[in-house]
């Protein structure tokens, strides 16, 4: 059974109605006003079918996008949103755009039609519609929604992060061919991962986003999809998981052709639900191992991992929708006051982690490294485990990354500094020769290619082949004097080097 099936059974078993409000969650906004916009872009590389139209017509895959951002709010420039405005986006993403609003709480099963939920619709939120993006250079958080959920399922958290100087971008969780997923399969995961990568491309259209500071954040199935995205994309700096299904559905992760734990090297924080009571495990036929098994955590070697358990939150309450709209299971759920207070603390911990990893703030880093009690939280409320990364072996590829960053200048000095820290580093002659030639034959990189050869000859001073290649670089650059000099050095080491003999004869003629 998949996690989403477990959760559904829990929610439907024994329910009571909640009494909550956005105000009672008490998320204190940061110094920035929050802008929000929603639009749809078509992915022309994939086809899609609108299930509810009951035909075979294929269209380009629509990717709805919600984005929260620090904004400039001018008088009468934009309107403060309500919860109902968000639910109208939900209608669109559920492909029921024209559904009358009075059907909202009857049409979607996860929005029970209660007096409390009706009261939520008119509540004001912190975001304003379509104001100007504030000038600056803000880190970006790409949010992956839970199983078949809307891009705005965690709107309160997204607004909170935007008010504290982050841009948050999200899209709904949709199936490969239609709105519906197959059942939390590897194919479903890969499809959502591709949508996340689509968002990673979309952020380059915003000049005020710092594309060098990127985090992924996902709830439930979105956490699973983000885990595989990290393994195939190196342009991500941190990952946040809100009771992510990578803890529950690890085999789905392993079945991906992109699965490679060695590529998971960035800071990773996972927030998990309270321990599921024995009564619920027994009655709902849920494996007891869900309470303790976490294979990804145990398997990661090269990532700093932070694992929190929130003892007052069950799975649904890691989202704004869950806190506000979900029915309560009286067998295990805490009071509404405790749920809202814990959701508040969850948002605080996420902000601190992002401040530490994307903004390099010392106080935030101290907060994340501290034990929960050192931050003022009882272990009966929040418990924590951490695991530090094992130092990964430094390879020639890592050295080349450093060389690339400094445009292949001062390579001998760079090598001396690097070998002092990583004495087992080996730069093979053949690799350096190939790299040097590749750069030298690029008219805009000839000097960089020569620098690679000079490093190579520093390491392999008796290589006739390297002198010959360096001479070729000079020859290609029409620096015939240095070409002749190095062809001669090559011949001195290897008198049978026919290329050098021919080149020298050509240059003499």
C-alpha positions in Angstrom: 0.0 0.0 0.0 1.2 3.5 -0.8 1.4 6.3 1.8 -1.4 8.3 0.3 -3.7 5.3 0.8 -2.6 5.1 4.5 -3.3 8.7 5.0 -6.7 8.6 3.4 -7.7 5.7 5.6 -6.6 7.6 8.7 -8.6 10.7 7.8 -11.7 8.8 7.0 -11.7 6.5 10.0 -12.8 8.5 13.0 -13.3 12.3 12.5 -14.1 15.4 14.4 -14.3 18.9 13.1 -11.5 21.5 13.7 -11.7 25.1 14.9 -8.9 27.0 13.3 -8.1 30.3 11.6 -5.2 31.9 9.8 -4.9 34.5 12.6 -4.7 31.7 15.2 -1.7 30.1 13.4 0.0 33.3 14.4 2.7 33.4 11.8 4.4 36.8 12.3 5.4 38.1 8.9 8.9 39.4 8.1 9.8 42.8 6.9 8.6 42.4 3.3 5.2 42.8 1.9 4.1 39.7 -0.1 3.1 39.6 -3.7 1.4 36.7 -5.4 0.8 35.8 -9.0 -0.5 32.7 -10.8 -0.2 31.8 -14.4 0.1 28.8 -16.7 2.8 27.9 -19.1 2.7 25.0 -21.6 5.5 22.5 -21.8 5.7 21.7 -25.5 7.9 18.7 -24.9 5.1 16.7 -23.3 1.5 15.9 -24.2 -1.5 15.9 -21.9 -5.2 15.1 -22.0 -8.0 16.8 -20.0 -9.6 13.8 -18.3 -13.0 15.5 -17.6 -13.5 16.3 -21.3 -13.8 12.6 -22.1 -12.1 12.7 -25.5 -8.7 11.7 -27.0 -7.6 15.2 -27.7 -3.9 15.8 -26.8 -2.6 19.2 -25.9 0.8 20.5 -24.7 1.2 19.8 -21.0 -0.1 22.8 -19.0 2.0 23.7 -16.0 0.2 26.0 -13.6 2.6 28.2 -11.6 2.1 30.0 -8.3 4.7 32.4 -7.1 5.1 34.3 -3.9 7.7 37.1 -3.6 8.8 40.2 -1.7 6.9 43.0 -3.3 6.3 46.7 -3.5 2.7 47.5 -2.5 1.4 50.8 -3.7 -2.0 52.4 -2.9 -4.7 50.8 -5.1 -2.0 48.9 -7.0 -3.2 45.4 -6.0 -5.8 43.7 -3.9 -5.2 41.8 -0.7 -6.2 38.1 -1.3 -8.6 35.9 0.6 -8.6 32.1 1.1 -11.3 32.0 -1.5 -9.0 33.5 -4.1 -6.6 30.6 -3.4 -9.4 28.1 -3.7 -10.3 29.5 -7.1 -6.8 28.6 -8.2 -7.4 25.1 -6.8 -10.5 24.8 -9.0 -8.5 25.7 -12.1 -5.8 23.1 -11.2 -8.4 20.5 -10.6 -9.7 21.3 -14.1 -13.0 22.6 -12.8 -12.3 26.3 -13.5 -16.0 27.1 -14.2 -17.3 25.4 -11.1 -19.5 27.8 -9.1 -17.8 28.8 -5.9 -20.8 27.7 -3.8 -20.0 24.2 -4.8 -16.3 24.4 -3.5 -16.9 22.7 -0.1 -19.1 20.0 -1.5 -17.2 19.2 -4.7 -13.7 18.4 -3.3 -13.6 15.7 -0.7 -10.7 17.2 1.2 -12.6 20.5 1.8 -15.5 19.3 4.1 -18.5 21.6 4.0 -18.6 22.8 7.6 -19.4 26.1 9.2 -15.8 26.5 10.2 -14.5 25.9 6.7 -17.1 28.3 5.2 -15.7 30.9 7.6 -12.2 30.4 6.2 -13.2 31.5 2.7 -13.5 35.2 3.6 -10.3 35.3 5.7 -7.7 37.7 4.5 -4.2 36.3 3.8 -0.9 38.2 3.7 -0.4 38.2 0.0 -1.5 40.8 -2.6 -2.3 40.1 -6.2 0.3 40.9 -8.8 2.2 43.8 -7.3 5.7 44.7 -8.5 8.5 42.4 -7.5 10.8 44.2 -5.1 14.2 45.1 -6.5 16.9 42.9 -5.0 18.4 39.5 -5.4 16.4 36.9 -3.5 17.0 33.2 -2.9 14.5 30.9 -4.5 12.5 28.0 -3.0 10.9 25.6 -5.4 7.9 23.8 -3.8 6.6 20.4 -4.8 3.1 19.7 -3.7 1.8 16.5 -2.1 0.1 13.7 -3.9 -2.2 15.1 -6.6 -2.4 18.4 -4.6 -2.6 22.1 -5.6 0.3 24.5 -5.9 -1.2 26.6 -3.2 -1.7 23.8 -0.6 0.9 25.5 1.7 0.1 29.1 1.0 0.6 30.3 4.6 4.1 28.9 4.7 4.9 30.3 1.3 3.7 33.7 2.3 5.7 33.6 5.5 8.9 32.7 3.6 8.3 35.5 1.0 7.8 38.0 3.8 11.3 37.0 5.1 13.0 37.6 1.8 12.6 34.4 -0.3 10.8 33.8 -3.6 8.7 30.7 -3.5 7.5 29.0 -6.8 5.2 26.0 -7.0 3.1 23.9 -9.4 0.5 21.2 -8.7 1.1 17.5 -8.5 -0.3 16.1 -11.7 -0.2 12.7 -13.5 1.9 12.0 -16.6 -1.0 11.8 -19.1 -3.9 13.4 -17.2 -4.6 15.1 -13.9 -4.6 11.7 -12.1 -1.5 10.0 -10.8 -1.1 6.2 -11.1 -0.7 5.5 -7.4 2.6 7.0 -6.1 4.6 5.0 -8.6 8.2 5.7 -9.9 6.6 7.1 -13.1 4.5 9.5 -11.0 7.6 10.6 -9.2 9.6 11.1 -12.4 6.7 13.2 -13.8 6.6 15.5 -10.8 10.4 15.7 -10.9 10.2 17.0 -14.5 7.6 19.6 -13.4 10.1 20.7 -10.6 12.8 21.0 -13.2 10.4 23.0 -15.4 10.2 25.5 -12.5 13.9 25.5 -12.1 14.1 26.7 -15.7 11.3 29.2 -15.2 13.1 31.1 -12.4 15.6 32.4 -14.9 12.9 34.6 -16.3 12.9 36.7 -13.1 15.8 39.2 -12.8 15.3 39.5 -9.0 15.9 35.8 -8.3 19.3 34.7 -7.2 19.6 31.5 -9.3 22.8 30.6 -7.4 20.8 30.1 -4.2 18.1 27.5 -4.8 16.3 25.2 -2.3 13.7 22.5 -3.0 10.8 22.0 -0.5 8.1 19.4 -0.7 5.3 17.9 1.3 4.6 14.1 1.3 4.9 12.8 -2.3 6.5 16.1 -3.3 9.4 15.3 -0.9 9.9 12.0 -2.7 10.0 13.7 -6.1 12.4 16.3 -4.8 14.8 13.6 -3.5 15.2 12.2 -7.0 15.5 15.7 -8.5 18.5 16.4 -6.2 20.2 13.2 -7.5 20.1 14.4 -11.1 20.5 18.2 -10.7 23.6 19.8 -9.2 22.2 23.4 -9.2 20.4 23.0 -5.9 21.8 24.1 -2.5 19.5 22.6 0.1 16.4 20.5 0.4 13.4 20.7 2.9 11.1 17.7 3.3 7.7 18.1 5.1 7.0 14.5 6.2 8.2 13.5 2.7 7.3 10.2 1.3 11.0 9.3 0.7 10.7 8.0 4.3 7.7 5.8 3.5 8.2 4.8 -0.2 11.9 4.4 -0.5 11.6 1.5 -3.0 9.9 3.9 -5.4 13.0 6.1 -5.2 15.4 3.2 -5.7 13.6 2.1 -8.9 14.4 5.4 -10.7 17.2 5.2 -13.3 18.5 8.4 -11.7 18.9 6.9 -8.3 22.4 7.6 -7.0 23.0 8.4 -3.4 26.5 9.7 -4.1 24.9 12.6 -5.9 22.9 13.6 -2.8 25.5 15.9 -1.2 23.5 19.0 -0.1 22.1 19.9 3.4 18.8 18.0 3.9 16.2 18.6 6.6 13.3 16.2 7.1 10.3 17.0 9.4 8.2 13.9 10.3 4.9 13.4 11.9 4.2 12.2 15.4 4.4 8.4 16.1 1.3 6.7 14.8 -0.6 5.1 17.8 -0.8 1.3 17.9 -4.6 1.5 17.7 -4.4 3.3 14.4 -1.6 1.0 13.1 -3.7 -2.1 14.0 -7.1 -0.9 12.9 -6.0 0.7 9.6 -3.5 -2.1 8.8 -0.5 0.2 8.6 3.0 -1.4 8.9 4.5 -0.5 12.3 7.8 0.2 10.6 6.5 3.5 9.3 7.1 4.8 12.8 10.8 4.1 12.8 12.2 3.1 9.5 14.0 5.8 7.4 16.3 4.1 4.9 17.3 7.3 3.1 18.5 8.9 6.3 20.4 5.8 7.2 22.0 5.6 3.7 23.1 9.1 3.0 26.8 9.6 3.4 27.8 12.9 1.8 25.0 15.2 3.1 24.5 16.9 6.4 21.1 15.6 7.5 18.7 17.0 10.1 15.8 14.9 11.2 13.0 16.3 13.3 9.9 14.7 14.7 7.0 17.0 15.6 5.0 15.2 18.3 1.8 17.2 17.9 1.5 16.9 14.1 0.0 14.1 12.1 0.8 13.9 8.4 -2.0 16.2 7.0 -1.0 19.1 9.2 2.3 19.8 7.4 0.3 22.0 5.0 -1.9 25.1 5.4 -4.8 23.2 3.8 -4.5 20.4 6.4 -4.3 22.7 9.4 -7.3 24.8 8.2 -9.6 22.4 6.4 -8.9 18.7 7.3 -11.1 16.8 9.6 -9.5 15.6 12.9 -9.0 12.0 13.8 -9.8 11.8 17.5 -7.8 8.7 17.9 -4.5 10.5 17.4 -4.8 14.2 16.6 -3.9 16.8 19.2 -6.1 19.8 19.9 -6.4 22.5 17.3 -4.4 24.9 19.4 -1.5 22.4 19.6 -1.7 21.7 15.8 -1.6 25.4 15.0 1.2 26.1 17.4 3.3 23.2 16.0 2.7 24.3 12.4 3.9 27.7 13.5 7.1 26.1 14.9 7.5 24.1 11.7 7.5 27.2 9.6 10.0 28.8 12.0 12.4 25.8 11.7 12.1 25.9 7.9 12.9 29.6 7.8 16.0 29.1 10.0 17.2 26.3 7.8 16.8 28.3 4.7 18.4 31.4 6.3 21.4 29.1 7.2 21.8 27.4 3.9 20.9 30.0 1.4 21.7 33.3 3.3 24.6 32.0 5.4 23.2 33.6 8.6 25.2 32.6 11.7 22.2 32.8 14.2 20.2 30.6 11.9 23.0 28.1 11.5 23.4 28.0 15.3 19.6 27.4 15.6 19.8 24.4 13.2 22.9 22.9 14.8 21.5 23.3 18.4 19.5 20.6 20.1 15.8 21.4 20.3 16.0 22.1 24.1 18.8 24.6 23.5 16.4 26.5 21.3 13.8 26.4 24.0 11.6 23.5 22.9 10.8 20.5 25.0 11.7 17.1 23.5 8.1 16.2 24.2 7.2 18.7 21.5 10.1 18.4 19.1 12.9 15.7 19.0 15.9 15.8 16.7 18.6 13.6 15.2 21.5 14.8 13.0 24.1 13.1 10.9 27.2 14.8 9.5 28.5 14.2 6.0 31.5 12.0 5.4 34.1 13.9 3.4 33.8 12.8 -0.2 37.0 11.8 -2.1 38.3 14.8 -4.0 38.6 13.9 -7.7 40.1 15.4 -10.8 36.6 16.5 -11.7 36.4 18.5 -8.5 39.7 20.1 -9.2 38.6 21.0 -12.7 35.5 22.6 -11.2 37.8 24.9 -9.1 40.0 25.6 -12.1 36.9 26.5 -14.2 35.7 28.9 -11.5 38.9 30.9 -11.8 39.0 30.7 -15.6 42.0 28.3 -15.6 44.3 31.0 -14.2 47.1 30.4 -11.7 46.7 26.6 -12.0 50.0 25.6 -10.5 49.3 27.6 -7.3 45.7 26.2 -7.2 47.2 22.6 -7.5 49.6 23.2 -4.6 46.9 24.5 -2.3 44.6 21.6 -3.3 47.1 18.8 -2.9 48.0 20.1 0.6 44.4 19.6 1.6 43.7 16.5 -0.5 47.0 14.6 -0.8 45.4 11.7 -2.6 44.4 13.8 -5.6 45.7 12.5 -8.9 45.6 14.5 -12.1 46.2 12.1 -14.9 48.4 13.1 -17.8 45.9 11.9 -20.4 43.0 13.9 -18.8 45.1 17.1 -18.7 46.2 16.6 -22.3 42.7 16.2 -23.5 41.4 19.1 -21.6 44.3 21.3 -22.8 43.6 20.5 -26.4 39.9 21.0 -26.0 40.4 24.4 -24.6 43.2 25.3 -27.1 41.1 24.6 -30.1 38.5 27.1 -28.9 39.6 30.4 -30.2 38.2 32.1 -27.1 40.0 29.7 -24.7 43.5 29.3 -26.1 45.3 31.0 -23.2 43.3 28.8 -20.8 44.4 25.7 -22.7 48.0 26.7 -22.6 47.7 27.2 -18.8 46.4 23.6 -18.5 49.4 22.3 -20.4 51.8 24.3 -18.2 50.2 22.6 -15.1 50.5 19.3 -16.9 54.2 19.8 -17.6 54.7 20.9 -14.0 53.5 17.4 -13.0 54.9 15.5 -16.0 58.1 17.3 -17.1 59.4 14.4 -19.1 56.3 14.0 -21.3 57.1 14.4 -25.0 53.4 14.2 -25.8 52.5 17.1 -23.5 55.2 19.3 -25.1 53.9 18.3 -28.5 50.3 19.2 -27.6 51.5 22.5 -26.1 53.3 23.2 -29.3 50.1 22.5 -31.2 48.2 25.0 -29.1 50.8 27.7 -29.9 50.8 26.6 -33.6 47.0 27.0 -33.7 47.3 30.4 -32.1 50.0 31.3 -34.8 52.6 31.8 -32.0 55.2 30.0 -34.2 58.2 30.9 -32.0 56.8 29.1 -28.9 55.5 26.4 -31.2 59.0 25.7 -32.5 60.5 25.8 -29.0 58.1 23.2 -27.7 58.2 20.9 -30.7 62.0 20.8 -30.2 61.5 20.0 -26.5 59.2 17.1 -27.5 61.8 15.8 -30.0 64.5 15.9 -27.4 62.4 13.6 -25.2 61.2 11.5 -28.2 63.3 11.8 -31.3 60.8 9.6 -33.2 57.9 12.1 -32.8 56.9 12.3 -36.4 54.3 15.1 -35.8 57.0 17.4 -34.4 59.4 16.5 -37.2 56.7 17.4 -39.8 55.7 20.6 -38.0 59.2 21.9 -37.7 59.8 21.2 -41.4 56.6 23.0 -42.2 57.6 26.0 -40.1 61.1 26.1 -41.6 59.7 26.1 -45.1 
